[in-house]
Amino acid sequence: MSPFSPETWPFSLDLLPAEACLVGGSVRDQLLQRQASYLDLDFVLPSAAVASASAIARACGAGFVVLDDARQIARVVFDHMTVDFAQQQGESIEADLHRRDFTVNAIAYSPHRQTLIDPLGGKSDLSARTIRMVSAENLADDPLRLLRAYRQAAQLNFTLEPITQSVIASLAPSLQTVSAERIRSELDALLSVGNASTPQLTAVLQQQLLRSYLPQFTAASLGQLSAMEATFAQLENSWPEYAQRLKCWVKPVPAGFYRSWYKAAKLSCLLGCDSAAASDQLNALKYSRQESQVVLTLLKTQPHIERLCIGKLTRSQQFFLFKDAGRAFPAVAFLALAQGAEVVLVKQLVAQYLDADDRVAHAQPLVTGTMLMKQLKLKPGPRMGKLLSAIEQAQAAGTIKTQSDAIAFAQSLTV
């Protein structure tokens, strides 16, 4: 499907009014010849936007939802395309474009006339690979645009025009008025860029756009981010299957969400090493419980990573690395590589992790406290915790391997 080719759309061009214009990111990306696996189109209509969207949804048997009744914005959802319809702001499409954030996003395309409408020189800025604001007032109207400027620059590998950067710096305090959920979404998108986010995050740090949410984000964090991006680029060439794994998550991620082991690893280096403070920051940004647990796990496993960077781990050290890492191990291994661990050592651990039968990587407790109390006729108490810890240590070292081994070992400690 192509934004400029109505014959590839899942609905007929005849269902759109003659004045309908395609706007925003899909126009920009088409002009840049950027392609997405999931097409997201935005149309501006001079009137009856919600009614038009509803009629298209009924005609095509597609999903339909009103996003903002007051502003006349609705969405039609197809299997591989989402189409938003919005009421034109102002008396003309040109007036509407003058209310947008950046010139590269203020280009419209008329599918009926097959013409571009570019009153702000957006095409020239695309050629110059430049993010330029439409106006300072437009940025002030929605301060999230301050962060979005750097996110889009990273995704497009563009640079920000100097005056735009200066205005963003002057408006930085207003970002505190934006909801945490919206800030988190922009941050996630920025961190998910493969190997171009560090220069933009450098500017974000300098302008203190995230200071209230990420007080531990420092120049040292930028060094860690740069190492991660360089490592990821190397993996894409030398170990592409693992680079692809890092783009995945605990479960499939819906379109429009940014969740991956790669992003979680990068996020972890913006939080500092204090787990309690990091937890507070993740909660403030409204991260899900699952994402927060993964990031906090990465902070917890840092001592294991540091040992791995020194050299090969003992069997016992591997055991507790895998135990503490759990399902976040793909990100832990990536962090180890970014911090200088030998590739051959990390590959060995990854092979163990991918082997469901590996007794070190996927160890299960040999006994429970209830089982020990029943078998050895013991009473509950602190002693039970010490016994279970001793059994786990012996299991980690490989001196006991079965349930009967564990019970016999515990019995020898109680004599």
Secondary structure as a PSIPRED ss2 file (coil, helix, strand):
# PSIPRED VFORMAT (PSIPRED V4.0)

   1 M C   1.000  0.000  0.000
   2 S E   0.000  0.000  1.000
   3 P C   1.000  0.000  0.000
   4 F C   1.000  0.000  0.000
   5 S E   0.000  0.000  1.000
   6 P H   0.000  1.000  0.000
   7 E H   0.000  1.000  0.000
   8 T H   0.000  1.000  0.000
   9 W C   1.000  0.000  0.000
  10 P C   1.000  0.000  0.000
  11 F C   1.000  0.000  0.000
  12 S C   1.000  0.000  0.000
  13 L H   0.000  1.000  0.000
  14 D H   0.000  1.000  0.000
  15 L H   0.000  1.000  0.000
  16 L C   1.000  0.000  0.000
  17 P C   1.000  0.000  0.000
  18 A C   1.000  0.000  0.000
  19 E C   1.000  0.000  0.000
  20 A C   1.000  0.000  0.000
  21 C E   0.000  0.000  1.000
  22 L E   0.000  0.000  1.000
  23 V E   0.000  0.000  1.000
  24 G C   1.000  0.000  0.000
  25 G H   0.000  1.000  0.000
  26 S H   0.000  1.000  0.000
  27 V H   0.000  1.000  0.000
  28 R H   0.000  1.000  0.000
  29 D H   0.000  1.000  0.000
  30 Q H   0.000  1.000  0.000
  31 L H   0.000  1.000  0.000
  32 L C   1.000  0.000  0.000
  33 Q C   1.000  0.000  0.000
  34 R C   1.000  0.000  0.000
  35 Q C   1.000  0.000  0.000
  36 A C   1.000  0.000  0.000
  37 S C   1.000  0.000  0.000
  38 Y C   1.000  0.000  0.000
  39 L E   0.000  0.000  1.000
  40 D E   0.000  0.000  1.000
  41 L E   0.000  0.000  1.000
  42 D E   0.000  0.000  1.000
  43 F E   0.000  0.000  1.000
  44 V E   0.000  0.000  1.000
  45 L E   0.000  0.000  1.000
  46 P C   1.000  0.000  0.000
  47 S C   1.000  0.000  0.000
  48 A C   1.000  0.000  0.000
  49 A H   0.000  1.000  0.000
  50 V H   0.000  1.000  0.000
  51 A H   0.000  1.000  0.000
  52 S H   0.000  1.000  0.000
  53 A H   0.000  1.000  0.000
  54 S H   0.000  1.000  0.000
  55 A H   0.000  1.000  0.000
  56 I H   0.000  1.000  0.000
  57 A H   0.000  1.000  0.000
  58 R H   0.000  1.000  0.000
  59 A H   0.000  1.000  0.000
  60 C H   0.000  1.000  0.000
  61 G C   1.000  0.000  0.000
  62 A C   1.000  0.000  0.000
  63 G E   0.000  0.000  1.000
  64 F E   0.000  0.000  1.000
  65 V E   0.000  0.000  1.000
  66 V E   0.000  0.000  1.000
  67 L E   0.000  0.000  1.000
  68 D E   0.000  0.000  1.000
  69 D C   1.000  0.000  0.000
  70 A C   1.000  0.000  0.000
  71 R C   1.000  0.000  0.000
  72 Q C   1.000  0.000  0.000
  73 I E   0.000  0.000  1.000
  74 A E   0.000  0.000  1.000
  75 R E   0.000  0.000  1.000
  76 V E   0.000  0.000  1.000
  77 V E   0.000  0.000  1.000
  78 F E   0.000  0.000  1.000
  79 D C   1.000  0.000  0.000
  80 H C   1.000  0.000  0.000
  81 M E   0.000  0.000  1.000
  82 T E   0.000  0.000  1.000
  83 V E   0.000  0.000  1.000
  84 D E   0.000  0.000  1.000
  85 F E   0.000  0.000  1.000
  86 A E   0.000  0.000  1.000
  87 Q E   0.000  0.000  1.000
  88 Q C   1.000  0.000  0.000
  89 Q C   1.000  0.000  0.000
  90 G C   1.000  0.000  0.000
  91 E C   1.000  0.000  0.000
  92 S C   1.000  0.000  0.000
  93 I H   0.000  1.000  0.000
  94 E H   0.000  1.000  0.000
  95 A H   0.000  1.000  0.000
  96 D H   0.000  1.000  0.000
  97 L H   0.000  1.000  0.000
  98 H C   1.000  0.000  0.000
  99 R C   1.000  0.000  0.000
 100 R C   1.000  0.000  0.000
 101 D C   1.000  0.000  0.000
 102 F E   0.000  0.000  1.000
 103 T H   0.000  1.000  0.000
 104 V H   0.000  1.000  0.000
 105 N H   0.000  1.000  0.000
 106 A C   1.000  0.000  0.000
 107 I C   1.000  0.000  0.000
 108 A E   0.000  0.000  1.000
 109 Y E   0.000  0.000  1.000
 110 S E   0.000  0.000  1.000
 111 P C   1.000  0.000  0.000
 112 H C   1.000  0.000  0.000
 113 R C   1.000  0.000  0.000
 114 Q C   1.000  0.000  0.000
 115 T E   0.000  0.000  1.000
 116 L E   0.000  0.000  1.000
 117 I E   0.000  0.000  1.000
 118 D C   1.000  0.000  0.000
 119 P C   1.000  0.000  0.000
 120 L C   1.000  0.000  0.000
 121 G C   1.000  0.000  0.000
 122 G H   0.000  1.000  0.000
 123 K H   0.000  1.000  0.000
 124 S H   0.000  1.000  0.000
 125 D H   0.000  1.000  0.000
 126 L H   0.000  1.000  0.000
 127 S H   0.000  1.000  0.000
 128 A C   1.000  0.000  0.000
 129 R C   1.000  0.000  0.000
 130 T E   0.000  0.000  1.000
 131 I E   0.000  0.000  1.000
 132 R C   1.000  0.000  0.000
 133 M E   0.000  0.000  1.000
 134 V C   1.000  0.000  0.000
 135 S C   1.000  0.000  0.000
 136 A H   0.000  1.000  0.000
 137 E H   0.000  1.000  0.000
 138 N H   0.000  1.000  0.000
 139 L H   0.000  1.000  0.000
 140 A H   0.000  1.000  0.000
 141 D H   0.000  1.000  0.000
 142 D C   1.000  0.000  0.000
 143 P C   1.000  0.000  0.000
 144 L H   0.000  1.000  0.000
 145 R H   0.000  1.000  0.000
 146 L H   0.000  1.000  0.000
 147 L H   0.000  1.000  0.000
 148 R H   0.000  1.000  0.000
 149 A H   0.000  1.000  0.000
 150 Y H   0.000  1.000  0.000
 151 R H   0.000  1.000  0.000
 152 Q H   0.000  1.000  0.000
 153 A H   0.000  1.000  0.000
 154 A H   0.000  1.000  0.000
 155 Q H   0.000  1.000  0.000
 156 L H   0.000  1.000  0.000
 157 N C   1.000  0.000  0.000
 158 F C   1.000  0.000  0.000
 159 T E   0.000  0.000  1.000
 160 L E   0.000  0.000  1.000
 161 E C   1.000  0.000  0.000
 162 P H   0.000  1.000  0.000
 163 I H   0.000  1.000  0.000
 164 T H   0.000  1.000  0.000
 165 Q H   0.000  1.000  0.000
 166 S H   0.000  1.000  0.000
 167 V H   0.000  1.000  0.000
 168 I H   0.000  1.000  0.000
 169 A H   0.000  1.000  0.000
 170 S H   0.000  1.000  0.000
 171 L H   0.000  1.000  0.000
 172 A H   0.000  1.000  0.000
 173 P H   0.000  1.000  0.000
 174 S H   0.000  1.000  0.000
 175 L H   0.000  1.000  0.000
 176 Q H   0.000  1.000  0.000
 177 T H   0.000  1.000  0.000
 178 V C   1.000  0.000  0.000
 179 S C   1.000  0.000  0.000
 180 A H   0.000  1.000  0.000
 181 E H   0.000  1.000  0.000
 182 R H   0.000  1.000  0.000
 183 I H   0.000  1.000  0.000
 184 R H   0.000  1.000  0.000
 185 S H   0.000  1.000  0.000
 186 E H   0.000  1.000  0.000
 187 L H   0.000  1.000  0.000
 188 D H   0.000  1.000  0.000
 189 A H   0.000  1.000  0.000
 190 L H   0.000  1.000  0.000
 191 L H   0.000  1.000  0.000
 192 S C   1.000  0.000  0.000
 193 V C   1.000  0.000  0.000
 194 G C   1.000  0.000  0.000
 195 N C   1.000  0.000  0.000
 196 A C   1.000  0.000  0.000
 197 S C   1.000  0.000  0.000
 198 T H   0.000  1.000  0.000
 199 P H   0.000  1.000  0.000
 200 Q H   0.000  1.000  0.000
 201 L H   0.000  1.000  0.000
 202 T H   0.000  1.000  0.000
 203 A H   0.000  1.000  0.000
 204 V H   0.000  1.000  0.000
 205 L H   0.000  1.000  0.000
 206 Q H   0.000  1.000  0.000
 207 Q C   1.000  0.000  0.000
 208 Q C   1.000  0.000  0.000
 209 L C   1.000  0.000  0.000
 210 L C   1.000  0.000  0.000
 211 R C   1.000  0.000  0.000
 212 S C   1.000  0.000  0.000
 213 Y C   1.000  0.000  0.000
 214 L C   1.000  0.000  0.000
 215 P C   1.000  0.000  0.000
 216 Q C   1.000  0.000  0.000
 217 F C   1.000  0.000  0.000
 218 T C   1.000  0.000  0.000
 219 A H   0.000  1.000  0.000
 220 A H   0.000  1.000  0.000
 221 S H   0.000  1.000  0.000
 222 L H   0.000  1.000  0.000
 223 G H   0.000  1.000  0.000
 224 Q H   0.000  1.000  0.000
 225 L H   0.000  1.000  0.000
 226 S H   0.000  1.000  0.000
 227 A H   0.000  1.000  0.000
 228 M H   0.000  1.000  0.000
 229 E H   0.000  1.000  0.000
 230 A H   0.000  1.000  0.000
 231 T H   0.000  1.000  0.000
 232 F H   0.000  1.000  0.000
 233 A H   0.000  1.000  0.000
 234 Q H   0.000  1.000  0.000
 235 L H   0.000  1.000  0.000
 236 E H   0.000  1.000  0.000
 237 N H   0.000  1.000  0.000
 238 S H   0.000  1.000  0.000
 239 W C   1.000  0.000  0.000
 240 P H   0.000  1.000  0.000
 241 E H   0.000  1.000  0.000
 242 Y H   0.000  1.000  0.000
 243 A H   0.000  1.000  0.000
 244 Q H   0.000  1.000  0.000
 245 R H   0.000  1.000  0.000
 246 L H   0.000  1.000  0.000
 247 K C   1.000  0.000  0.000
 248 C C   1.000  0.000  0.000
 249 W C   1.000  0.000  0.000
 250 V C   1.000  0.000  0.000
 251 K C   1.000  0.000  0.000
 252 P C   1.000  0.000  0.000
 253 V C   1.000  0.000  0.000
 254 P C   1.000  0.000  0.000
 255 A C   1.000  0.000  0.000
 256 G C   1.000  0.000  0.000
 257 F C   1.000  0.000  0.000
 258 Y C   1.000  0.000  0.000
 259 R C   1.000  0.000  0.000
 260 S C   1.000  0.000  0.000
 261 W H   0.000  1.000  0.000
 262 Y H   0.000  1.000  0.000
 263 K H   0.000  1.000  0.000
 264 A H   0.000  1.000  0.000
 265 A H   0.000  1.000  0.000
 266 K H   0.000  1.000  0.000
 267 L H   0.000  1.000  0.000
 268 S H   0.000  1.000  0.000
 269 C C   1.000  0.000  0.000
 270 L C   1.000  0.000  0.000
 271 L C   1.000  0.000  0.000
 272 G C   1.000  0.000  0.000
 273 C C   1.000  0.000  0.000
 274 D C   1.000  0.000  0.000
 275 S H   0.000  1.000  0.000
 276 A H   0.000  1.000  0.000
 277 A H   0.000  1.000  0.000
 278 A H   0.000  1.000  0.000
 279 S H   0.000  1.000  0.000
 280 D H   0.000  1.000  0.000
 281 Q H   0.000  1.000  0.000
 282 L H   0.000  1.000  0.000
 283 N H   0.000  1.000  0.000
 284 A H   0.000  1.000  0.000
 285 L C   1.000  0.000  0.000
 286 K C   1.000  0.000  0.000
 287 Y C   1.000  0.000  0.000
 288 S C   1.000  0.000  0.000
 289 R H   0.000  1.000  0.000
 290 Q H   0.000  1.000  0.000
 291 E H   0.000  1.000  0.000
 292 S H   0.000  1.000  0.000
 293 Q H   0.000  1.000  0.000
 294 V H   0.000  1.000  0.000
 295 V H   0.000  1.000  0.000
 296 L H   0.000  1.000  0.000
 297 T H   0.000  1.000  0.000
 298 L H   0.000  1.000  0.000
 299 L H   0.000  1.000  0.000
 300 K H   0.000  1.000  0.000
 301 T C   1.000  0.000  0.000
 302 Q H   0.000  1.000  0.000
 303 P H   0.000  1.000  0.000
 304 H H   0.000  1.000  0.000
 305 I H   0.000  1.000  0.000
 306 E H   0.000  1.000  0.000
 307 R H   0.000  1.000  0.000
 308 L H   0.000  1.000  0.000
 309 C H   0.000  1.000  0.000
 310 I H   0.000  1.000  0.000
 311 G C   1.000  0.000  0.000
 312 K C   1.000  0.000  0.000
 313 L C   1.000  0.000  0.000
 314 T C   1.000  0.000  0.000
 315 R H   0.000  1.000  0.000
 316 S H   0.000  1.000  0.000
 317 Q H   0.000  1.000  0.000
 318 Q H   0.000  1.000  0.000
 319 F H   0.000  1.000  0.000
 320 F H   0.000  1.000  0.000
 321 L H   0.000  1.000  0.000
 322 F H   0.000  1.000  0.000
 323 K H   0.000  1.000  0.000
 324 D H   0.000  1.000  0.000
 325 A H   0.000  1.000  0.000
 326 G H   0.000  1.000  0.000
 327 R H   0.000  1.000  0.000
 328 A H   0.000  1.000  0.000
 329 F H   0.000  1.000  0.000
 330 P H   0.000  1.000  0.000
 331 A H   0.000  1.000  0.000
 332 V H   0.000  1.000  0.000
 333 A H   0.000  1.000  0.000
 334 F H   0.000  1.000  0.000
 335 L H   0.000  1.000  0.000
 336 A H   0.000  1.000  0.000
 337 L H   0.000  1.000  0.000
 338 A H   0.000  1.000  0.000
 339 Q C   1.000  0.000  0.000
 340 G C   1.000  0.000  0.000
 341 A C   1.000  0.000  0.000
 342 E C   1.000  0.000  0.000
 343 V H   0.000  1.000  0.000
 344 V H   0.000  1.000  0.000
 345 L H   0.000  1.000  0.000
 346 V H   0.000  1.000  0.000
 347 K H   0.000  1.000  0.000
 348 Q H   0.000  1.000  0.000
 349 L H   0.000  1.000  0.000
 350 V H   0.000  1.000  0.000
 351 A H   0.000  1.000  0.000
 352 Q H   0.000  1.000  0.000
 353 Y H   0.000  1.000  0.000
 354 L H   0.000  1.000  0.000
 355 D C   1.000  0.000  0.000
 356 A C   1.000  0.000  0.000
 357 D C   1.000  0.000  0.000
 358 D C   1.000  0.000  0.000
 359 R C   1.000  0.000  0.000
 360 V C   1.000  0.000  0.000
 361 A C   1.000  0.000  0.000
 362 H C   1.000  0.000  0.000
 363 A C   1.000  0.000  0.000
 364 Q C   1.000  0.000  0.000
 365 P C   1.000  0.000  0.000
 366 L C   1.000  0.000  0.000
 367 V C   1.000  0.000  0.000
 368 T C   1.000  0.000  0.000
 369 G H   0.000  1.000  0.000
 370 T H   0.000  1.000  0.000
 371 M H   0.000  1.000  0.000
 372 L H   0.000  1.000  0.000
 373 M H   0.000  1.000  0.000
 374 K H   0.000  1.000  0.000
 375 Q H   0.000  1.000  0.000
 376 L H   0.000  1.000  0.000
 377 K C   1.000  0.000  0.000
 378 L C   1.000  0.000  0.000
 379 K C   1.000  0.000  0.000
 380 P C   1.000  0.000  0.000
 381 G C   1.000  0.000  0.000
 382 P H   0.000  1.000  0.000
 383 R H   0.000  1.000  0.000
 384 M H   0.000  1.000  0.000
 385 G H   0.000  1.000  0.000
 386 K H   0.000  1.000  0.000
 387 L H   0.000  1.000  0.000
 388 L H   0.000  1.000  0.000
 389 S H   0.000  1.000  0.000
 390 A H   0.000  1.000  0.000
 391 I H   0.000  1.000  0.000
 392 E H   0.000  1.000  0.000
 393 Q H   0.000  1.000  0.000
 394 A H   0.000  1.000  0.000
 395 Q H   0.000  1.000  0.000
 396 A H   0.000  1.000  0.000
 397 A H   0.000  1.000  0.000
 398 G C   1.000  0.000  0.000
 399 T C   1.000  0.000  0.000
 400 I C   1.000  0.000  0.000
 401 K C   1.000  0.000  0.000
 402 T C   1.000  0.000  0.000
 403 Q H   0.000  1.000  0.000
 404 S H   0.000  1.000  0.000
 405 D H   0.000  1.000  0.000
 406 A H   0.000  1.000  0.000
 407 I H   0.000  1.000  0.000
 408 A H   0.000  1.000  0.000
 409 F H   0.000  1.000  0.000
 410 A H   0.000  1.000  0.000
 411 Q H   0.000  1.000  0.000
 412 S H   0.000  1.000  0.000
 413 L H   0.000  1.000  0.000
 414 T H   0.000  1.000  0.000
 415 V C   1.000  0.000  0.000
